[in-house]
Amino acid sequence: MQLDINEIMKILPHRYPFLMVDRIIEVEQGKRCVGIKNVTMNEPFFQGHFPGHPIMPGVLIIEAMAQVAGIMAYLASEEANRGKVTYFLAIDNARFRKPVLPGDQLRIEVTANMNKRGIWGVAGKVFVGSTLVTEADLKATFADSSK
């Protein structure tokens, strides 16, 4: 299964400048999901992080990972969770191995390692080409939207 940006926007509530997934290229139902984020110099965070030496903030790389995980959980969830939002519960073992620069393409891979009582656990890895740039373990759950 693959999803384009229009299909992603039907799943995630995020919008520019906080939508961090451009495409989903692989889904193994409830087990694994792979997304793509194209990093361009036009990203608003590069103005201040850092002038003359642009680097994508690590927290936004983790956010991209979480959004891919949210898509995976949504696609595997019951209909009752379809109108809910996904909330972070934990970020563990985060490692930032290489900086992400304008022009890089992130391949974001998340693998489910837990799904109990509505709580999802995933192991995430982010690559630029074949180079591992970031990894972390995340936990999240579905919650009612506060609309």
C-alpha positions as CSV (number, residue, x, y, z in Angstrom):
1,M,0.0,0.0,0.0
2,Q,1.2,3.5,-0.8
3,L,-0.4,6.9,0.2
4,D,0.1,10.3,-1.5
5,I,0.0,13.6,0.4
6,N,-3.8,13.9,-0.2
7,E,-4.5,10.5,1.4
8,I,-2.1,11.4,4.3
9,M,-4.0,14.6,5.0
10,K,-7.2,12.6,5.3
11,I,-5.5,10.6,8.2
12,L,-3.4,13.2,10.0
13,P,-4.7,16.4,11.4
14,H,-1.4,18.2,10.9
15,R,-1.0,20.9,8.2
16,Y,1.8,23.1,7.0
17,P,4.2,23.8,8.5
18,F,3.8,20.9,10.8
19,L,3.0,18.1,8.4
20,M,6.2,16.1,8.2
21,V,5.3,13.2,5.9
22,D,5.1,13.6,2.1
23,R,4.4,10.0,1.1
24,I,3.9,6.6,2.5
25,I,5.7,4.0,0.4
26,E,5.2,0.7,2.4
27,V,2.6,-0.6,4.9
28,E,2.5,-4.0,6.5
29,Q,-0.8,-3.8,8.3
30,G,-0.2,-3.1,12.0
31,K,3.4,-4.2,11.8
32,R,5.5,-1.7,9.7
33,C,5.3,1.5,7.8
34,V,7.7,3.5,5.7
35,G,7.3,7.2,4.9
36,I,9.2,9.8,3.0
37,K,9.9,13.4,4.0
38,N,11.6,15.7,1.5
39,V,13.7,18.3,3.3
40,T,14.0,21.6,1.4
41,M,15.6,24.9,2.2
42,N,12.1,26.4,2.2
43,E,11.3,24.8,5.5
44,P,10.5,27.6,8.0
45,F,12.6,26.3,10.8
46,F,15.8,26.8,8.7
47,Q,15.6,30.5,9.2
48,G,16.6,30.2,12.8
49,H,18.1,26.7,13.0
50,F,20.8,27.8,12.3
51,P,21.5,30.9,10.1
52,G,24.4,30.1,7.8
53,H,24.4,26.4,8.9
54,P,20.9,25.0,8.4
55,I,20.2,21.7,10.2
56,M,16.8,20.1,10.7
57,P,15.9,20.1,14.4
58,G,16.0,16.7,16.0
59,V,12.6,17.1,17.6
60,L,11.1,17.6,14.1
61,I,12.7,14.4,12.9
62,I,11.1,12.6,15.9
63,E,7.8,14.3,15.0
64,A,8.1,12.9,11.4
65,M,8.7,9.5,12.9
66,A,5.6,9.9,15.1
67,Q,3.5,10.9,12.2
68,V,4.4,7.8,10.2
69,A,3.7,5.7,13.3
70,G,0.3,7.5,13.6
71,I,-0.5,6.6,10.1
72,M,0.4,3.0,10.7
73,A,-1.7,2.8,13.8
74,Y,-4.7,4.5,12.1
75,L,-4.6,2.1,9.2
76,A,-4.6,-0.9,11.6
77,S,-7.1,0.6,14.1
78,E,-10.8,-0.2,14.6
79,E,-13.4,2.1,13.1
80,A,-14.0,3.6,16.6
81,N,-10.5,5.2,16.6
82,R,-10.9,6.8,13.1
83,G,-12.1,10.2,14.4
84,K,-9.5,10.4,17.2
85,V,-6.1,12.0,17.3
86,T,-2.8,10.3,18.3
87,Y,-1.0,11.6,21.4
88,F,2.6,10.9,22.3
89,L,3.1,9.0,25.6
90,A,6.9,8.5,25.6
91,I,10.0,8.9,23.6
92,D,12.9,6.7,24.7
93,N,16.4,5.9,23.4
94,A,16.5,8.7,21.0
95,R,19.8,9.0,19.1
96,F,20.8,11.6,16.6
97,R,23.7,10.2,14.6
98,K,24.1,12.6,11.6
99,P,22.7,16.0,10.9
100,V,19.8,16.4,8.4
101,L,20.4,19.1,5.8
102,P,18.4,20.9,3.2
103,G,18.1,18.7,0.1
104,D,18.1,15.4,2.1
105,Q,15.3,12.9,1.7
106,L,14.3,11.1,4.9
107,R,13.2,7.5,4.7
108,I,11.3,7.0,8.0
109,E,10.8,3.4,9.1
110,V,8.6,2.4,12.0
111,T,8.0,-1.1,13.3
112,A,5.3,-1.9,15.9
113,N,6.6,-3.7,18.9
114,M,3.6,-3.3,21.1
115,N,-0.2,-2.8,20.8
116,K,-1.9,-3.3,24.2
117,R,-5.0,-1.6,25.5
118,G,-4.9,1.1,22.9
119,I,-1.2,1.9,23.5
120,W,1.1,1.5,20.5
121,G,4.9,1.1,20.9
122,V,7.1,1.5,17.8
123,A,10.8,1.3,17.1
124,G,11.7,4.0,14.6
125,K,14.7,4.6,12.3
126,V,15.3,7.5,9.9
127,F,17.7,7.2,7.0
128,V,19.2,9.6,4.5
129,G,20.2,7.2,1.7
130,S,21.6,4.2,3.5
131,T,22.9,6.2,6.4
132,L,21.0,6.0,9.7
133,V,20.6,9.5,11.0
134,T,18.1,9.1,13.9
135,E,16.4,6.3,15.9
136,A,14.0,6.2,18.8
137,D,11.4,4.2,20.6
138,L,8.0,5.8,20.8
139,K,4.7,5.2,22.5
140,A,1.4,6.7,21.7
141,T,-2.4,6.3,22.1
142,F,-5.6,7.5,20.5
143,A,-7.5,10.2,22.2
144,D,-10.7,12.2,21.5
145,S,-10.2,15.4,19.7
146,S,-10.9,18.5,21.8
147,K,-12.9,20.2,19.1
